[in-house]
C-alpha cells in the first residue's frame, strides 16, 4: 500500500473545495513544471497528475 503524505492530503482536500474553473487554472499552472528549469520535481509531477486526473473526472461527469 502506498503511503499518503500530509502534503498530498492537503492537495486532495483543497481540490475538493475548488470550483471547476479553479481546478482548470491549477492544472494549467502546474503544466509548466515546478522546478527552476521548467521540469517537474517528484512532488510537482504527482500534484500535476493528480489534479489533471480530477479535472478529467469532473469534465467527464459534466459531459454526461
Steps between C-alpha positions, in 0.01 A plus 500: 500500500630844410550747779315831467698794633353802677575728203306261275205506739499881488492497120220241501293704744564824314394341169164399646433863594598640156251604238548356152649830384746503789598141431558576132716798594702288744561231235610757242731663752649164602556400135800734484692294755605595850876493468725792411554363147135426423515130582324316778622394839351174626255697711406732214446207264270331751302820558463568127393145420256492792335832414488416129326169574245671726431759231443224243261325740301818555482578131391145415224525761398843373480376139261213586 
